[in-house]
Amino acid sequence: MFFQSGGCCDGSAPMCFEQGEFLTGDQDILIGEVMGCPVYIDQRQLDAWAHTDMVLDVEPGYSDGLSLAAGPDLHFVTRYRAPTTSDTGKRPL
């Protein structure tokens, strides 16, 4: 599963956990799935970024904090972008 961190510093680190390893709370909202993996975000952070599309991606480098790595020498990143007129209404993850 993924949890979009709202922690300190840049607050943009998506964390990946084995299913059941991270307990979600009442303010954690399921916003979709990536290849069968649920993606959660805290309601306050979702509200703050409601006007953008969230894009979950992978970049070179080691994972930060508690997150599982995205592969050898890879880590997950989140980018937010403004929707464009060419978007079809589907919000990417």
Beta strands, then each sheet from edge to edge (+ up, - down):
strand 1: 2-4
strand 2: 14-16
strand 3: 28-34
strand 4: 37-42
strand 5: 53-60
strand 6: 74-81
sheet 1: 2+ 1- 4- 3+
sheet 2: 5+ 6-
end
